[in-house]
Amino acid sequence: MDNVKIIENTEQAKKEYGYMWGADTFYLTREMIEALLNGKCIAGDNGEYVTFIEME
């Protein structure tokens, strides 16, 4: 992702940021965040595309 921002967790903020060609929402659990902090990678798919989430 080239343009990453931290926004408020509201529908209004999401609408203001925009949706471009589509949008996905990723819900991370505390367990997932702890795994990221411990060097793990989160992997998931929607049946067509795969997404990897990792700490920079």
PDBQT receptor file of N, H, CA, C and O in Angstrom, charges set to zero:
ATOM      1  N   MET A   1       0.848  -1.172   0.000  1.00  0.00    +0.000 N 
ATOM      2  CA  MET A   1       0.000   0.000   0.000  1.00  0.00    +0.000 C 
ATOM      3  C   MET A   1       0.895   1.236   0.000  1.00  0.00    +0.000 C 
ATOM      4  O   MET A   1       1.808   1.367   0.816  1.00  0.00    +0.000 OA
ATOM      5  N   ASP A   2       0.618   2.104  -0.901  1.00  0.00    +0.000 N 
ATOM      6  H   ASP A   2      -0.123   1.998  -1.564  1.00  0.00    +0.000 HD
ATOM      7  CA  ASP A   2       1.429   3.312  -1.023  1.00  0.00    +0.000 C 
ATOM      8  C   ASP A   2       0.922   4.454  -0.164  1.00  0.00    +0.000 C 
ATOM      9  O   ASP A   2       1.716   5.267   0.309  1.00  0.00    +0.000 OA
ATOM     10  N   ASN A   3      -0.370   4.531   0.046  1.00  0.00    +0.000 N 
ATOM     11  H   ASN A   3      -1.015   3.870  -0.337  1.00  0.00    +0.000 HD
ATOM     12  CA  ASN A   3      -0.954   5.666   0.752  1.00  0.00    +0.000 C 
ATOM     13  C   ASN A   3      -1.674   5.164   1.991  1.00  0.00    +0.000 C 
ATOM     14  O   ASN A   3      -2.873   4.886   1.941  1.00  0.00    +0.000 OA
ATOM     15  N   VAL A   4      -0.964   5.045   3.092  1.00  0.00    +0.000 N 
ATOM     16  H   VAL A   4       0.009   5.271   3.132  1.00  0.00    +0.000 HD
ATOM     17  CA  VAL A   4      -1.522   4.511   4.330  1.00  0.00    +0.000 C 
ATOM     18  C   VAL A   4      -1.669   5.642   5.341  1.00  0.00    +0.000 C 
ATOM     19  O   VAL A   4      -0.734   6.408   5.574  1.00  0.00    +0.000 OA
ATOM     20  N   LYS A   5      -2.845   5.735   5.932  1.00  0.00    +0.000 N 
ATOM     21  H   LYS A   5      -3.605   5.113   5.742  1.00  0.00    +0.000 HD
ATOM     22  CA  LYS A   5      -3.114   6.759   6.944  1.00  0.00    +0.000 C 
ATOM     23  C   LYS A   5      -3.823   6.110   8.120  1.00  0.00    +0.000 C 
ATOM     24  O   LYS A   5      -4.471   5.075   7.963  1.00  0.00    +0.000 OA
ATOM     25  N   ILE A   6      -3.707   6.699   9.272  1.00  0.00    +0.000 N 
ATOM     26  H   ILE A   6      -3.181   7.540   9.400  1.00  0.00    +0.000 HD
ATOM     27  CA  ILE A   6      -4.484   6.296  10.431  1.00  0.00    +0.000 C 
ATOM     28  C   ILE A   6      -5.652   7.257  10.517  1.00  0.00    +0.000 C 
ATOM     29  O   ILE A   6      -5.468   8.472  10.596  1.00  0.00    +0.000 OA
ATOM     30  N   ILE A   7      -6.873   6.696  10.500  1.00  0.00    +0.000 N 
ATOM     31  H   ILE A   7      -7.022   5.709  10.436  1.00  0.00    +0.000 HD
ATOM     32  CA  ILE A   7      -8.086   7.518  10.554  1.00  0.00    +0.000 C 
ATOM     33  C   ILE A   7      -8.940   7.063  11.726  1.00  0.00    +0.000 C 
ATOM     34  O   ILE A   7      -8.691   6.018  12.326  1.00  0.00    +0.000 OA
ATOM     35  N   GLU A   8      -9.937   7.854  12.037  1.00  0.00    +0.000 N 
ATOM     36  H   GLU A   8     -10.139   8.703  11.550  1.00  0.00    +0.000 HD
ATOM     37  CA  GLU A   8     -10.872   7.480  13.094  1.00  0.00    +0.000 C 
ATOM     38  C   GLU A   8     -11.660   6.248  12.648  1.00  0.00    +0.000 C 
ATOM     39  O   GLU A   8     -11.858   6.040  11.451  1.00  0.00    +0.000 OA
ATOM     40  N   ASN A   9     -12.106   5.440  13.595  1.00  0.00    +0.000 N 
ATOM     41  H   ASN A   9     -11.945   5.609  14.567  1.00  0.00    +0.000 HD
ATOM     42  CA  ASN A   9     -12.859   4.228  13.289  1.00  0.00    +0.000 C 
ATOM     43  C   ASN A   9     -14.356   4.548  13.224  1.00  0.00    +0.000 C 
ATOM     44  O   ASN A   9     -15.151   4.067  14.030  1.00  0.00    +0.000 OA
ATOM     45  N   THR A  10     -14.712   5.383  12.228  1.00  0.00    +0.000 N 
ATOM     46  H   THR A  10     -14.066   5.774  11.573  1.00  0.00    +0.000 HD
ATOM     47  CA  THR A  10     -16.108   5.772  12.022  1.00  0.00    +0.000 C 
ATOM     48  C   THR A  10     -16.444   5.650  10.541  1.00  0.00    +0.000 C 
ATOM     49  O   THR A  10     -15.565   5.719   9.683  1.00  0.00    +0.000 OA
ATOM     50  N   GLU A  11     -17.730   5.468  10.257  1.00  0.00    +0.000 N 
ATOM     51  H   GLU A  11     -18.444   5.413  10.954  1.00  0.00    +0.000 HD
ATOM     52  CA  GLU A  11     -18.168   5.409   8.864  1.00  0.00    +0.000 C 
ATOM     53  C   GLU A  11     -17.881   6.729   8.155  1.00  0.00    +0.000 C 
ATOM     54  O   GLU A  11     -17.513   6.732   6.981  1.00  0.00    +0.000 OA
ATOM     55  N   GLN A  12     -18.045   7.847   8.857  1.00  0.00    +0.000 N 
ATOM     56  H   GLN A  12     -18.345   7.844   9.811  1.00  0.00    +0.000 HD
ATOM     57  CA  GLN A  12     -17.792   9.167   8.271  1.00  0.00    +0.000 C 
ATOM     58  C   GLN A  12     -16.330   9.290   7.828  1.00  0.00    +0.000 C 
ATOM     59  O   GLN A  12     -16.053   9.748   6.719  1.00  0.00    +0.000 OA
ATOM     60  N   ALA A  13     -15.408   8.886   8.680  1.00  0.00    +0.000 N 
ATOM     61  H   ALA A  13     -15.633   8.514   9.581  1.00  0.00    +0.000 HD
ATOM     62  CA  ALA A  13     -13.985   8.976   8.334  1.00  0.00    +0.000 C 
ATOM     63  C   ALA A  13     -13.667   8.072   7.142  1.00  0.00    +0.000 C 
ATOM     64  O   ALA A  13     -12.874   8.441   6.276  1.00  0.00    +0.000 OA
ATOM     65  N   LYS A  14     -14.284   6.893   7.097  1.00  0.00    +0.000 N 
ATOM     66  H   LYS A  14     -14.928   6.593   7.801  1.00  0.00    +0.000 HD
ATOM     67  CA  LYS A  14     -14.054   5.982   5.968  1.00  0.00    +0.000 C 
ATOM     68  C   LYS A  14     -14.589   6.588   4.675  1.00  0.00    +0.000 C 
ATOM     69  O   LYS A  14     -13.940   6.488   3.634  1.00  0.00    +0.000 OA
ATOM     70  N   LYS A  15     -15.761   7.213   4.726  1.00  0.00    +0.000 N 
ATOM     71  H   LYS A  15     -16.289   7.294   5.571  1.00  0.00    +0.000 HD
ATOM     72  CA  LYS A  15     -16.321   7.863   3.542  1.00  0.00    +0.000 C 
ATOM     73  C   LYS A  15     -15.436   9.003   3.076  1.00  0.00    +0.000 C 
ATOM     74  O   LYS A  15     -15.235   9.182   1.875  1.00  0.00    +0.000 OA
ATOM     75  N   GLU A  16     -14.897   9.785   4.026  1.00  0.00    +0.000 N 
ATOM     76  H   GLU A  16     -15.059   9.640   5.001  1.00  0.00    +0.000 HD
ATOM     77  CA  GLU A  16     -14.021  10.902   3.668  1.00  0.00    +0.000 C 
ATOM     78  C   GLU A  16     -12.724  10.415   3.046  1.00  0.00    +0.000 C 
ATOM     79  O   GLU A  16     -12.190  11.062   2.146  1.00  0.00    +0.000 OA
ATOM     80  N   TYR A  17     -12.208   9.281   3.513  1.00  0.00    +0.000 N 
ATOM     81  H   TYR A  17     -12.641   8.755   4.244  1.00  0.00    +0.000 HD
ATOM     82  CA  TYR A  17     -10.977   8.732   2.938  1.00  0.00    +0.000 C 
ATOM     83  C   TYR A  17     -11.238   8.225   1.532  1.00  0.00    +0.000 C 
ATOM     84  O   TYR A  17     -10.390   8.389   0.655  1.00  0.00    +0.000 OA
ATOM     85  N   GLY A  18     -12.390   7.613   1.296  1.00  0.00    +0.000 N 
ATOM     86  H   GLY A  18     -13.079   7.479   2.008  1.00  0.00    +0.000 HD
ATOM     87  CA  GLY A  18     -12.756   7.145  -0.036  1.00  0.00    +0.000 C 
ATOM     88  C   GLY A  18     -12.594   5.651  -0.196  1.00  0.00    +0.000 C 
ATOM     89  O   GLY A  18     -11.954   4.986   0.619  1.00  0.00    +0.000 OA
ATOM     90  N   TYR A  19     -13.191   5.129  -1.273  1.00  0.00    +0.000 N 
ATOM     91  H   TYR A  19     -13.711   5.669  -1.935  1.00  0.00    +0.000 HD
ATOM     92  CA  TYR A  19     -13.178   3.695  -1.510  1.00  0.00    +0.000 C 
ATOM     93  C   TYR A  19     -12.498   3.287  -2.807  1.00  0.00    +0.000 C 
ATOM     94  O   TYR A  19     -12.290   2.092  -3.020  1.00  0.00    +0.000 OA
ATOM     95  N   MET A  20     -12.142   4.217  -3.680  1.00  0.00    +0.000 N 
ATOM     96  H   MET A  20     -12.311   5.187  -3.506  1.00  0.00    +0.000 HD
ATOM     97  CA  MET A  20     -11.485   3.937  -4.956  1.00  0.00    +0.000 C 
ATOM     98  C   MET A  20     -12.209   2.834  -5.708  1.00  0.00    +0.000 C 
ATOM     99  O   MET A  20     -13.415   2.952  -5.926  1.00  0.00    +0.000 OA
ATOM    100  N   TRP A  21     -11.527   1.757  -6.118  1.00  0.00    +0.000 N 
ATOM    101  H   TRP A  21     -10.547   1.661  -5.941  1.00  0.00    +0.000 HD
ATOM    102  CA  TRP A  21     -12.138   0.674  -6.900  1.00  0.00    +0.000 C 
ATOM    103  C   TRP A  21     -12.790  -0.380  -6.017  1.00  0.00    +0.000 C 
ATOM    104  O   TRP A  21     -13.433  -1.298  -6.526  1.00  0.00    +0.000 OA
ATOM    105  N   GLY A  22     -12.640  -0.269  -4.741  1.00  0.00    +0.000 N 
ATOM    106  H   GLY A  22     -12.117   0.476  -4.326  1.00  0.00    +0.000 HD
ATOM    107  CA  GLY A  22     -13.209  -1.241  -3.820  1.00  0.00    +0.000 C 
ATOM    108  C   GLY A  22     -12.620  -1.003  -2.441  1.00  0.00    +0.000 C 
ATOM    109  O   GLY A  22     -11.764  -0.137  -2.260  1.00  0.00    +0.000 OA
ATOM    110  N   ALA A  23     -13.080  -1.769  -1.483  1.00  0.00    +0.000 N 
ATOM    111  H   ALA A  23     -13.775  -2.473  -1.630  1.00  0.00    +0.000 HD
ATOM    112  CA  ALA A  23     -12.565  -1.611  -0.127  1.00  0.00    +0.000 C 
ATOM    113  C   ALA A  23     -12.736  -2.914   0.633  1.00  0.00    +0.000 C 
ATOM    114  O   ALA A  23     -13.724  -3.625   0.451  1.00  0.00    +0.000 OA
ATOM    115  N   ASP A  24     -11.778  -3.220   1.478  1.00  0.00    +0.000 N 
ATOM    116  H   ASP A  24     -10.976  -2.642   1.626  1.00  0.00    +0.000 HD
ATOM    117  CA  ASP A  24     -11.847  -4.347   2.391  1.00  0.00    +0.000 C 
ATOM    118  C   ASP A  24     -11.603  -3.823   3.790  1.00  0.00    +0.000 C 
ATOM    119  O   ASP A  24     -10.867  -2.856   3.984  1.00  0.00    +0.000 OA
ATOM    120  N   THR A  25     -12.216  -4.458   4.751  1.00  0.00    +0.000 N 
ATOM    121  H   THR A  25     -12.814  -5.244   4.594  1.00  0.00    +0.000 HD
ATOM    122  CA  THR A  25     -11.954  -4.137   6.154  1.00  0.00    +0.000 C 
ATOM    123  C   THR A  25     -11.341  -5.366   6.793  1.00  0.00    +0.000 C 
ATOM    124  O   THR A  25     -11.872  -6.470   6.671  1.00  0.00    +0.000 OA
ATOM    125  N   PHE A  26     -10.232  -5.176   7.468  1.00  0.00    +0.000 N 
ATOM    126  H   PHE A  26      -9.801  -4.280   7.568  1.00  0.00    +0.000 HD
ATOM    127  CA  PHE A  26      -9.546  -6.264   8.150  1.00  0.00    +0.000 C 
ATOM    128  C   PHE A  26      -9.725  -6.068   9.646  1.00  0.00    +0.000 C 
ATOM    129  O   PHE A  26      -9.403  -5.008  10.182  1.00  0.00    +0.000 OA
ATOM    130  N   TYR A  27     -10.230  -7.077  10.309  1.00  0.00    +0.000 N 
ATOM    131  H   TYR A  27     -10.492  -7.938   9.874  1.00  0.00    +0.000 HD
ATOM    132  CA  TYR A  27     -10.413  -7.027  11.757  1.00  0.00    +0.000 C 
ATOM    133  C   TYR A  27      -9.307  -7.840  12.409  1.00  0.00    +0.000 C 
ATOM    134  O   TYR A  27      -9.198  -9.045  12.180  1.00  0.00    +0.000 OA
ATOM    135  N   LEU A  28      -8.488  -7.182  13.221  1.00  0.00    +0.000 N 
ATOM    136  H   LEU A  28      -8.578  -6.203  13.407  1.00  0.00    +0.000 HD
ATOM    137  CA  LEU A  28      -7.392  -7.857  13.901  1.00  0.00    +0.000 C 
ATOM    138  C   LEU A  28      -7.747  -8.068  15.365  1.00  0.00    +0.000 C 
ATOM    139  O   LEU A  28      -8.202  -7.150  16.047  1.00  0.00    +0.000 OA
ATOM    140  N   THR A  29      -7.534  -9.277  15.831  1.00  0.00    +0.000 N 
ATOM    141  H   THR A  29      -7.164 -10.023  15.277  1.00  0.00    +0.000 HD
ATOM    142  CA  THR A  29      -7.763  -9.582  17.240  1.00  0.00    +0.000 C 
ATOM    143  C   THR A  29      -6.526  -9.192  18.039  1.00  0.00    +0.000 C 
ATOM    144  O   THR A  29      -5.460  -8.948  17.473  1.00  0.00    +0.000 OA
ATOM    145  N   ARG A  30      -6.674  -9.139  19.324  1.00  0.00    +0.000 N 
ATOM    146  H   ARG A  30      -7.539  -9.337  19.784  1.00  0.00    +0.000 HD
ATOM    147  CA  ARG A  30      -5.523  -8.878  20.195  1.00  0.00    +0.000 C 
ATOM    148  C   ARG A  30      -4.453  -9.948  19.970  1.00  0.00    +0.000 C 
ATOM    149  O   ARG A  30      -3.258  -9.652  19.970  1.00  0.00    +0.000 OA
ATOM    150  N   GLU A  31      -4.897 -11.205  19.777  1.00  0.00    +0.000 N 
ATOM    151  H   GLU A  31      -5.867 -11.446  19.777  1.00  0.00    +0.000 HD
ATOM    152  CA  GLU A  31      -3.964 -12.307  19.509  1.00  0.00    +0.000 C 
ATOM    153  C   GLU A  31      -3.176 -12.056  18.219  1.00  0.00    +0.000 C 
ATOM    154  O   GLU A  31      -1.974 -12.314  18.170  1.00  0.00    +0.000 OA
ATOM    155  N   MET A  32      -3.838 -11.561  17.192  1.00  0.00    +0.000 N 
ATOM    156  H   MET A  32      -4.815 -11.351  17.233  1.00  0.00    +0.000 HD
ATOM    157  CA  MET A  32      -3.159 -11.263  15.926  1.00  0.00    +0.000 C 
ATOM    158  C   MET A  32      -2.145 -10.142  16.106  1.00  0.00    +0.000 C 
ATOM    159  O   MET A  32      -1.031 -10.220  15.589  1.00  0.00    +0.000 OA
ATOM    160  N   ILE A  33      -2.525  -9.104  16.835  1.00  0.00    +0.000 N 
ATOM    161  H   ILE A  33      -3.430  -9.040  17.256  1.00  0.00    +0.000 HD
ATOM    162  CA  ILE A  33      -1.604  -7.986  17.061  1.00  0.00    +0.000 C 
ATOM    163  C   ILE A  33      -0.390  -8.465  17.862  1.00  0.00    +0.000 C 
ATOM    164  O   ILE A  33       0.740  -8.079  17.566  1.00  0.00    +0.000 OA
ATOM    165  N   GLU A  34      -0.619  -9.292  18.858  1.00  0.00    +0.000 N 
ATOM    166  H   GLU A  34      -1.537  -9.606  19.099  1.00  0.00    +0.000 HD
ATOM    167  CA  GLU A  34       0.500  -9.843  19.639  1.00  0.00    +0.000 C 
ATOM    168  C   GLU A  34       1.413 -10.681  18.746  1.00  0.00    +0.000 C 
ATOM    169  O   GLU A  34       2.635 -10.622  18.880  1.00  0.00    +0.000 OA
ATOM    170  N   ALA A  35       0.826 -11.461  17.832  1.00  0.00    +0.000 N 
ATOM    171  H   ALA A  35      -0.167 -11.509  17.723  1.00  0.00    +0.000 HD
ATOM    172  CA  ALA A  35       1.628 -12.260  16.908  1.00  0.00    +0.000 C 
ATOM    173  C   ALA A  35       2.467 -11.360  16.005  1.00  0.00    +0.000 C 
ATOM    174  O   ALA A  35       3.640 -11.646  15.767  1.00  0.00    +0.000 OA
ATOM    175  N   LEU A  36       1.879 -10.279  15.502  1.00  0.00    +0.000 N 
ATOM    176  H   LEU A  36       0.926 -10.047  15.695  1.00  0.00    +0.000 HD
ATOM    177  CA  LEU A  36       2.637  -9.333  14.680  1.00  0.00    +0.000 C 
ATOM    178  C   LEU A  36       3.801  -8.741  15.466  1.00  0.00    +0.000 C 
ATOM    179  O   LEU A  36       4.912  -8.621  14.949  1.00  0.00    +0.000 OA
ATOM    180  N   LEU A  37       3.540  -8.372  16.714  1.00  0.00    +0.000 N 
ATOM    181  H   LEU A  37       2.637  -8.469  17.133  1.00  0.00    +0.000 HD
ATOM    182  CA  LEU A  37       4.589  -7.798  17.554  1.00  0.00    +0.000 C 
ATOM    183  C   LEU A  37       5.698  -8.808  17.839  1.00  0.00    +0.000 C 
ATOM    184  O   LEU A  37       6.824  -8.429  18.161  1.00  0.00    +0.000 OA
ATOM    185  N   ASN A  38       5.372 -10.100  17.718  1.00  0.00    +0.000 N 
ATOM    186  H   ASN A  38       4.457 -10.408  17.457  1.00  0.00    +0.000 HD
ATOM    187  CA  ASN A  38       6.360 -11.160  17.938  1.00  0.00    +0.000 C 
ATOM    188  C   ASN A  38       6.973 -11.661  16.638  1.00  0.00    +0.000 C 
ATOM    189  O   ASN A  38       7.574 -12.735  16.608  1.00  0.00    +0.000 OA
ATOM    190  N   GLY A  39       6.824 -10.882  15.556  1.00  0.00    +0.000 N 
ATOM    191  H   GLY A  39       6.336 -10.010  15.581  1.00  0.00    +0.000 HD
ATOM    192  CA  GLY A  39       7.493 -11.198  14.301  1.00  0.00    +0.000 C 
ATOM    193  C   GLY A  39       6.722 -12.097  13.350  1.00  0.00    +0.000 C 
ATOM    194  O   GLY A  39       7.259 -12.482  12.311  1.00  0.00    +0.000 OA
ATOM    195  N   LYS A  40       5.489 -12.442  13.669  1.00  0.00    +0.000 N 
ATOM    196  H   LYS A  40       5.053 -12.130  14.513  1.00  0.00    +0.000 HD
ATOM    197  CA  LYS A  40       4.689 -13.287  12.783  1.00  0.00    +0.000 C 
ATOM    198  C   LYS A  40       4.050 -12.445  11.681  1.00  0.00    +0.000 C 
ATOM    199  O   LYS A  40       4.051 -11.215  11.741  1.00  0.00    +0.000 OA
ATOM    200  N   CYS A  41       3.505 -13.128  10.678  1.00  0.00    +0.000 N 
ATOM    201  H   CYS A  41       3.504 -14.127  10.630  1.00  0.00    +0.000 HD
ATOM    202  CA  CYS A  41       2.803 -12.499   9.561  1.00  0.00    +0.000 C 
ATOM    203  C   CYS A  41       1.372 -13.019   9.569  1.00  0.00    +0.000 C 
ATOM    204  O   CYS A  41       1.149 -14.210   9.788  1.00  0.00    +0.000 OA
ATOM    205  N   ILE A  42       0.409 -12.153   9.335  1.00  0.00    +0.000 N 
ATOM    206  H   ILE A  42       0.590 -11.186   9.156  1.00  0.00    +0.000 HD
ATOM    207  CA  ILE A  42      -0.988 -12.549   9.228  1.00  0.00    +0.000 C 
ATOM    208  C   ILE A  42      -1.287 -12.771   7.748  1.00  0.00    +0.000 C 
ATOM    209  O   ILE A  42      -0.996 -11.903   6.925  1.00  0.00    +0.000 OA
ATOM    210  N   ALA A  43      -1.861 -13.915   7.401  1.00  0.00    +0.000 N 
ATOM    211  H   ALA A  43      -2.097 -14.619   8.070  1.00  0.00    +0.000 HD
ATOM    212  CA  ALA A  43      -2.189 -14.230   6.013  1.00  0.00    +0.000 C 
ATOM    213  C   ALA A  43      -3.670 -14.548   5.918  1.00  0.00    +0.000 C 
ATOM    214  O   ALA A  43      -4.222 -15.219   6.790  1.00  0.00    +0.000 OA
ATOM    215  N   GLY A  44      -4.316 -14.069   4.863  1.00  0.00    +0.000 N 
ATOM    216  H   GLY A  44      -3.868 -13.524   4.154  1.00  0.00    +0.000 HD
ATOM    217  CA  GLY A  44      -5.727 -14.356   4.657  1.00  0.00    +0.000 C 
ATOM    218  C   GLY A  44      -6.085 -14.204   3.192  1.00  0.00    +0.000 C 
ATOM    219  O   GLY A  44      -5.310 -13.665   2.401  1.00  0.00    +0.000 OA
ATOM    220  N   ASP A  45      -7.262 -14.683   2.842  1.00  0.00    +0.000 N 
ATOM    221  H   ASP A  45      -7.891 -15.121   3.485  1.00  0.00    +0.000 HD
ATOM    222  CA  ASP A  45      -7.711 -14.542   1.461  1.00  0.00    +0.000 C 
ATOM    223  C   ASP A  45      -9.222 -14.357   1.424  1.00  0.00    +0.000 C 
ATOM    224  O   ASP A  45      -9.932 -14.649   2.386  1.00  0.00    +0.000 OA
ATOM    225  N   ASN A  46      -9.688 -13.863   0.285  1.00  0.00    +0.000 N 
ATOM    226  H   ASN A  46      -9.112 -13.625  -0.497  1.00  0.00    +0.000 HD
ATOM    227  CA  ASN A  46     -11.129 -13.700   0.079  1.00  0.00    +0.000 C 
ATOM    228  C   ASN A  46     -11.638 -14.634  -1.005  1.00  0.00    +0.000 C 
ATOM    229  O   ASN A  46     -12.717 -14.420  -1.557  1.00  0.00    +0.000 OA
ATOM    230  N   GLY A  47     -10.873 -15.662  -1.309  1.00  0.00    +0.000 N 
ATOM    231  H   GLY A  47      -9.997 -15.837  -0.861  1.00  0.00    +0.000 HD
ATOM    232  CA  GLY A  47     -11.244 -16.603  -2.353  1.00  0.00    +0.000 C 
ATOM    233  C   GLY A  47     -10.661 -16.263  -3.713  1.00  0.00    +0.000 C 
ATOM    234  O   GLY A  47     -10.682 -17.081  -4.633  1.00  0.00    +0.000 OA
ATOM    235  N   GLU A  48     -10.138 -15.041  -3.833  1.00  0.00    +0.000 N 
ATOM    236  H   GLU A  48     -10.121 -14.376  -3.086  1.00  0.00    +0.000 HD
ATOM    237  CA  GLU A  48      -9.530 -14.607  -5.096  1.00  0.00    +0.000 C 
ATOM    238  C   GLU A  48      -8.170 -13.958  -4.867  1.00  0.00    +0.000 C 
ATOM    239  O   GLU A  48      -7.224 -14.218  -5.611  1.00  0.00    +0.000 OA
ATOM    240  N   TYR A  49      -8.070 -13.123  -3.850  1.00  0.00    +0.000 N 
ATOM    241  H   TYR A  49      -8.838 -12.912  -3.246  1.00  0.00    +0.000 HD
ATOM    242  CA  TYR A  49      -6.828 -12.414  -3.554  1.00  0.00    +0.000 C 
ATOM    243  C   TYR A  49      -6.314 -12.810  -2.181  1.00  0.00    +0.000 C 
ATOM    244  O   TYR A  49      -7.095 -13.076  -1.267  1.00  0.00    +0.000 OA
ATOM    245  N   VAL A  50      -5.006 -12.848  -2.044  1.00  0.00    +0.000 N 
ATOM    246  H   VAL A  50      -4.371 -12.632  -2.787  1.00  0.00    +0.000 HD
ATOM    247  CA  VAL A  50      -4.362 -13.126  -0.761  1.00  0.00    +0.000 C 
ATOM    248  C   VAL A  50      -3.805 -11.832  -0.207  1.00  0.00    +0.000 C 
ATOM    249  O   VAL A  50      -3.296 -10.999  -0.957  1.00  0.00    +0.000 OA
ATOM    250  N   THR A  51      -3.899 -11.659   1.095  1.00  0.00    +0.000 N 
ATOM    251  H   THR A  51      -4.313 -12.336   1.704  1.00  0.00    +0.000 HD
ATOM    252  CA  THR A  51      -3.354 -10.488   1.771  1.00  0.00    +0.000 C 
ATOM    253  C   THR A  51      -2.415 -10.940   2.862  1.00  0.00    +0.000 C 
ATOM    254  O   THR A  51      -2.725 -11.869   3.608  1.00  0.00    +0.000 OA
ATOM    255  N   PHE A  52      -1.267 -10.292   2.962  1.00  0.00    +0.000 N 
ATOM    256  H   PHE A  52      -1.016  -9.537   2.356  1.00  0.00    +0.000 HD
ATOM    257  CA  PHE A  52      -0.307 -10.522   4.025  1.00  0.00    +0.000 C 
ATOM    258  C   PHE A  52      -0.184  -9.240   4.822  1.00  0.00    +0.000 C 
ATOM    259  O   PHE A  52      -0.003  -8.163   4.253  1.00  0.00    +0.000 OA
ATOM    260  N   ILE A  53      -0.281  -9.350   6.128  1.00  0.00    +0.000 N 
ATOM    261  H   ILE A  53      -0.428 -10.225   6.590  1.00  0.00    +0.000 HD
ATOM    262  CA  ILE A  53      -0.122  -8.188   7.013  1.00  0.00    +0.000 C 
ATOM    263  C   ILE A  53       1.080  -8.463   7.891  1.00  0.00    +0.000 C 
ATOM    264  O   ILE A  53       1.151  -9.497   8.555  1.00  0.00    +0.000 OA
ATOM    265  N   GLU A  54       2.029  -7.530   7.895  1.00  0.00    +0.000 N 
ATOM    266  H   GLU A  54       1.971  -6.689   7.356  1.00  0.00    +0.000 HD
ATOM    267  CA  GLU A  54       3.233  -7.690   8.701  1.00  0.00    +0.000 C 
ATOM    268  C   GLU A  54       3.673  -6.361   9.273  1.00  0.00    +0.000 C 
ATOM    269  O   GLU A  54       3.299  -5.299   8.775  1.00  0.00    +0.000 OA
ATOM    270  N   MET A  55       4.467  -6.432  10.320  1.00  0.00    +0.000 N 
ATOM    271  H   MET A  55       4.771  -7.294  10.724  1.00  0.00    +0.000 HD
ATOM    272  CA  MET A  55       5.018  -5.221  10.929  1.00  0.00    +0.000 C 
ATOM    273  C   MET A  55       6.184  -4.734  10.085  1.00  0.00    +0.000 C 
ATOM    274  O   MET A  55       6.946  -5.532   9.539  1.00  0.00    +0.000 OA
ATOM    275  N   GLU A  56       6.315  -3.441   9.985  1.00  0.00    +0.000 N 
ATOM    276  H   GLU A  56       5.696  -2.792  10.428  1.00  0.00    +0.000 HD
ATOM    277  CA  GLU A  56       7.438  -2.860   9.233  1.00  0.00    +0.000 C 
ATOM    278  C   GLU A  56       8.607  -2.661  10.142  1.00  0.00    +0.000 C 
ATOM    279  O   GLU A  56       9.654  -2.183   9.706  1.00  0.00    +0.000 OA
TER     280      GLU A  56
